[in-house]
Amino acid sequence: MMKFSKSGIAAAVMAAFAYLPLHAGAGLLDDDEARKAILDLRTKVDAVSRDLNARIDTKSDKTSTLDLLNQNEQTMQEIAKLRGQIEVLTNELANEQKRQKDFYADLDGRLRKFEPHKVSIDGQEAAVEPAEQSSYDAALALFKTADYKAAAGALDAFVKRYPRSGYAANAQYWLGNAYYAIRDCKSAIAAQQVVVKTYAESPKAPDALLNIASCYTELKDKVNTRKTLDTLLAKYPDSSAAQTAKERLPKR
């Protein structure tokens, strides 16, 4: 009959125990409950190993070898069972971590849709929110389809909701054009005057002045027509709108 020494059996137990961390996997510290469960199982393995060593110390009689082997077999079965439980917990934890990673990746993607993005507006970079961009695009689309009344309503709503928008000057300018298109010259003048006063540095300001002059012409107000064209030439002499103003002035 094969005899087993204390050191041999202990080595077998420790070899089985040493196998456990290989399957525990990285990242267990991410889940306190799973980590605690795995540590508890390992504590049980340690206890079983200590118990076996204690039994070996008391089994000095060679006739007890068979009994010791049977106990060792039971111990190894218990270790295998504990190892299986650790592997199950490890797999469940890995799956849960993957689900959480996928969830946060999806959440991050959804949140990014609501974050402002950089756009270039008349050569100037501005941060624009997705809802803001959609609102401006929708209003401008109405203007481009010649639905000027609806465009005026949408553009007016836009400038009221987003007064600090990078698109505010443009929206105000197109609002004036929409009013002019439906022959509401007074509203058109008021809208374009906002562009000139509030957004004087905007590339749309010279054109806004030219449009104001056109409105005064429609109203047969020669005095304000000439005054507006003179203002355009004085403030924006190098603009294309100023060139048009020069062509109009001799006719007044």
FILUMGU-656147 format. One record per residue (C-alpha): residue in three letters; y, z, x. Coordinates in Angstrom, 2 decimals. Layout:
N
r | v | w | u
ALA | Y | Z | X
...
! end
This chain:
252
r | v | w | u
MET | 0.00 | 0.00 | 0.00
MET | 3.51 | -0.97 | 1.32
LYS | 5.64 | 2.03 | 2.17
PHE | 9.38 | 2.19 | 1.64
SER | 11.64 | 4.38 | 3.71
LYS | 14.75 | 6.05 | 2.43
SER | 16.97 | 3.74 | 4.46
GLY | 15.12 | 0.65 | 3.23
ILE | 15.36 | 1.49 | -0.45
ALA | 18.96 | 2.62 | -0.10
ALA | 19.77 | -0.63 | 1.62
ALA | 18.22 | -2.55 | -1.28
VAL | 20.30 | -0.62 | -3.76
MET | 23.47 | -1.10 | -1.77
ALA | 22.74 | -4.80 | -1.36
ALA | 22.48 | -5.14 | -5.12
PHE | 25.69 | -3.18 | -5.51
ALA | 27.49 | -5.26 | -2.91
TYR | 26.75 | -8.36 | -4.97
LEU | 28.94 | -7.08 | -7.81
PRO | 32.44 | -7.76 | -6.43
LEU | 31.56 | -11.40 | -5.79
HIS | 31.40 | -11.95 | -9.53
ALA | 34.25 | -9.69 | -10.47
GLY | 36.71 | -12.39 | -9.51
ALA | 40.38 | -12.21 | -8.70
GLY | 42.96 | -11.10 | -11.20
LEU | 41.14 | -8.10 | -12.72
LEU | 44.18 | -5.96 | -12.11
ASP | 45.94 | -8.00 | -14.79
ASP | 44.06 | -6.25 | -17.55
ASP | 43.92 | -2.45 | -17.33
GLU | 41.21 | -2.02 | -19.96
ALA | 38.85 | -4.58 | -18.42
ARG | 39.48 | -3.16 | -14.95
LYS | 38.70 | 0.36 | -16.16
ALA | 35.48 | -0.82 | -17.82
ILE | 34.33 | -2.56 | -14.64
LEU | 35.19 | 0.46 | -12.48
ASP | 33.24 | 2.68 | -14.87
LEU | 30.19 | 0.45 | -14.49
ARG | 30.48 | 0.55 | -10.72
THR | 30.73 | 4.34 | -10.87
LYS | 27.45 | 4.36 | -12.77
VAL | 25.86 | 2.23 | -10.06
ASP | 27.07 | 4.68 | -7.42
ALA | 25.62 | 7.56 | -9.43
VAL | 22.28 | 5.81 | -9.75
SER | 22.21 | 5.16 | -5.98
ARG | 22.99 | 8.80 | -5.21
ASP | 20.30 | 9.95 | -7.61
LEU | 17.78 | 7.66 | -5.94
ASN | 18.66 | 8.95 | -2.49
ALA | 18.30 | 12.51 | -3.73
ARG | 14.86 | 11.69 | -5.08
ILE | 13.86 | 10.08 | -1.81
ASP | 14.86 | 13.27 | 0.05
THR | 12.50 | 15.31 | -2.11
LYS | 9.57 | 12.87 | -1.87
SER | 8.11 | 13.64 | 1.53
ASP | 4.49 | 13.45 | 0.39
LYS | 3.03 | 9.96 | 0.98
THR | 1.12 | 10.26 | -2.29
SER | 4.46 | 10.10 | -4.10
THR | 5.24 | 6.59 | -2.83
LEU | 3.98 | 4.85 | -5.98
ASP | 6.01 | 7.12 | -8.21
LEU | 9.02 | 6.46 | -6.02
LEU | 8.49 | 2.73 | -6.29
ASN | 8.37 | 2.94 | -10.08
GLN | 11.60 | 4.91 | -10.10
ASN | 13.14 | 2.38 | -7.76
GLU | 12.11 | -0.46 | -10.08
GLN | 13.79 | 1.28 | -13.02
THR | 16.85 | 1.84 | -10.91
MET | 17.02 | -1.84 | -9.94
GLN | 16.65 | -2.85 | -13.59
GLU | 19.52 | -0.55 | -14.53
ILE | 21.64 | -2.00 | -11.73
ALA | 20.84 | -5.53 | -12.94
LYS | 21.84 | -4.55 | -16.46
LEU | 25.12 | -3.06 | -15.24
ARG | 25.75 | -6.13 | -13.13
GLY | 25.25 | -8.31 | -16.20
GLN | 27.76 | -6.25 | -18.14
ILE | 30.28 | -6.64 | -15.31
GLU | 29.78 | -10.41 | -15.32
VAL | 30.31 | -10.56 | -19.09
LEU | 33.50 | -8.51 | -18.83
THR | 34.71 | -10.64 | -15.94
ASN | 34.12 | -13.88 | -17.87
GLU | 35.82 | -12.51 | -20.97
LEU | 38.79 | -11.40 | -18.89
ALA | 39.04 | -14.81 | -17.18
ASN | 38.98 | -16.55 | -20.56
GLU | 41.64 | -14.22 | -21.93
GLN | 43.83 | -14.80 | -18.88
LYS | 43.50 | -18.57 | -19.36
ARG | 44.44 | -18.26 | -23.04
GLN | 47.49 | -16.20 | -22.10
LYS | 48.48 | -18.70 | -19.41
ASP | 48.17 | -21.59 | -21.85
PHE | 50.14 | -19.65 | -24.47
TYR | 53.02 | -18.90 | -22.13
ALA | 53.06 | -22.48 | -20.84
ASP | 53.30 | -23.74 | -24.43
LEU | 55.97 | -21.15 | -25.25
ASP | 57.97 | -22.13 | -22.19
GLY | 57.80 | -25.78 | -23.22
ARG | 59.02 | -24.93 | -26.72
LEU | 61.89 | -22.80 | -25.42
ARG | 63.02 | -25.54 | -23.07
LYS | 63.65 | -27.75 | -26.07
PHE | 66.39 | -25.34 | -27.12
GLU | 67.99 | -25.01 | -23.70
PRO | 71.23 | -26.86 | -22.85
HIS | 70.88 | -29.94 | -20.68
LYS | 73.36 | -31.70 | -18.40
VAL | 74.98 | -34.95 | -19.56
SER | 77.72 | -37.15 | -18.16
ILE | 80.60 | -37.70 | -20.60
ASP | 83.36 | -40.05 | -19.46
GLY | 82.47 | -39.28 | -15.85
GLN | 82.43 | -35.51 | -16.37
GLU | 79.26 | -33.41 | -16.35
ALA | 78.80 | -31.05 | -19.28
ALA | 76.07 | -28.75 | -20.63
VAL | 75.02 | -29.77 | -24.13
GLU | 72.64 | -27.99 | -26.49
PRO | 69.92 | -30.09 | -28.17
ALA | 71.31 | -29.40 | -31.68
GLU | 74.79 | -30.26 | -30.47
GLN | 73.58 | -33.56 | -29.01
SER | 71.70 | -34.47 | -32.17
SER | 74.71 | -33.68 | -34.36
TYR | 77.04 | -35.84 | -32.28
ASP | 74.58 | -38.74 | -32.06
ALA | 74.01 | -38.66 | -35.82
ALA | 77.74 | -38.70 | -36.57
LEU | 78.39 | -41.55 | -34.15
ALA | 75.47 | -43.50 | -35.59
LEU | 77.15 | -43.36 | -39.01
PHE | 80.33 | -44.78 | -37.49
LYS | 78.43 | -47.60 | -35.80
THR | 76.82 | -48.59 | -39.11
ALA | 80.32 | -48.82 | -40.64
ASP | 79.71 | -45.88 | -42.97
TYR | 83.17 | -44.60 | -42.06
LYS | 83.56 | -42.09 | -44.87
ALA | 80.28 | -40.36 | -44.02
ALA | 81.10 | -40.63 | -40.32
ALA | 84.46 | -38.91 | -40.89
GLY | 82.73 | -36.02 | -42.65
ALA | 80.09 | -35.68 | -39.93
LEU | 82.58 | -35.89 | -37.06
ASP | 84.91 | -33.39 | -38.72
ALA | 82.00 | -30.99 | -39.14
PHE | 81.05 | -31.50 | -35.50
VAL | 84.46 | -30.65 | -34.03
LYS | 84.68 | -27.56 | -36.21
ARG | 81.24 | -26.35 | -35.23
TYR | 81.49 | -27.27 | -31.53
PRO | 85.19 | -26.99 | -30.58
ARG | 84.30 | -26.39 | -26.92
SER | 81.71 | -29.15 | -26.69
GLY | 81.87 | -31.72 | -23.94
TYR | 81.83 | -34.24 | -26.78
ALA | 84.74 | -32.60 | -28.65
ALA | 87.43 | -35.01 | -27.37
ASN | 85.29 | -38.05 | -28.13
ALA | 84.31 | -36.73 | -31.54
GLN | 87.95 | -36.06 | -32.39
TYR | 88.92 | -39.56 | -31.26
TRP | 86.21 | -41.24 | -33.33
LEU | 87.20 | -39.05 | -36.27
GLY | 90.69 | -40.55 | -36.09
ASN | 89.19 | -44.04 | -35.94
ALA | 86.99 | -43.30 | -38.95
TYR | 90.05 | -42.24 | -40.96
TYR | 91.90 | -45.36 | -39.87
ALA | 88.95 | -47.52 | -40.92
ILE | 89.13 | -46.15 | -44.46
ARG | 92.92 | -46.65 | -44.43
ASP | 93.75 | -42.95 | -44.37
CYS | 96.53 | -43.30 | -41.80
LYS | 97.99 | -39.83 | -42.21
SER | 94.63 | -38.21 | -41.47
ALA | 94.06 | -40.66 | -38.64
ILE | 97.39 | -39.74 | -37.01
ALA | 96.66 | -36.03 | -37.35
ALA | 93.21 | -36.43 | -35.81
GLN | 94.46 | -38.50 | -32.87
GLN | 97.32 | -36.09 | -32.23
VAL | 94.72 | -33.38 | -31.66
VAL | 93.18 | -35.57 | -28.95
VAL | 96.59 | -36.05 | -27.28
LYS | 97.59 | -32.37 | -27.44
THR | 94.27 | -30.61 | -26.92
TYR | 92.46 | -33.08 | -24.67
ALA | 95.35 | -34.63 | -22.75
GLU | 93.13 | -35.15 | -19.68
SER | 90.47 | -37.01 | -21.64
PRO | 90.13 | -40.77 | -21.03
LYS | 90.39 | -41.08 | -24.81
ALA | 93.98 | -39.70 | -24.89
PRO | 95.74 | -43.02 | -24.05
ASP | 93.72 | -44.84 | -26.69
ALA | 94.48 | -42.07 | -29.17
LEU | 98.22 | -42.67 | -28.64
LEU | 97.74 | -46.40 | -29.12
ASN | 95.87 | -45.74 | -32.35
ILE | 98.66 | -43.46 | -33.54
ALA | 101.12 | -46.28 | -32.90
SER | 98.91 | -48.63 | -34.90
CYS | 98.90 | -46.16 | -37.79
TYR | 102.68 | -45.91 | -37.75
THR | 102.81 | -49.70 | -37.82
GLU | 100.59 | -49.66 | -40.91
LEU | 103.00 | -47.17 | -42.46
LYS | 105.96 | -49.42 | -41.44
ASP | 107.44 | -46.57 | -39.42
LYS | 109.09 | -48.53 | -36.57
VAL | 110.84 | -45.53 | -35.06
ASN | 107.66 | -43.50 | -34.54
THR | 105.75 | -46.61 | -33.52
ARG | 108.12 | -47.27 | -30.63
LYS | 108.36 | -43.57 | -29.77
THR | 104.58 | -43.33 | -29.55
LEU | 104.29 | -46.45 | -27.39
ASP | 106.99 | -45.12 | -25.05
THR | 105.11 | -41.84 | -24.76
LEU | 101.95 | -43.74 | -23.92
LEU | 103.70 | -45.69 | -21.15
ALA | 105.27 | -42.54 | -19.73
LYS | 102.14 | -40.36 | -19.72
TYR | 99.43 | -42.91 | -18.97
PRO | 101.13 | -45.87 | -17.22
ASP | 97.98 | -47.04 | -15.45
SER | 95.71 | -47.06 | -18.50
SER | 94.51 | -50.19 | -20.26
ALA | 96.10 | -48.80 | -23.43
ALA | 99.47 | -48.80 | -21.64
GLN | 99.10 | -52.50 | -20.92
THR | 98.56 | -53.15 | -24.61
ALA | 101.61 | -50.99 | -25.39
LYS | 103.75 | -53.18 | -23.10
GLU | 102.62 | -56.26 | -24.97
ARG | 103.58 | -54.70 | -28.30
LEU | 106.99 | -53.28 | -27.41
PRO | 108.96 | -56.54 | -27.18
LYS | 107.95 | -57.29 | -30.75
ARG | 109.55 | -54.11 | -32.08
! end
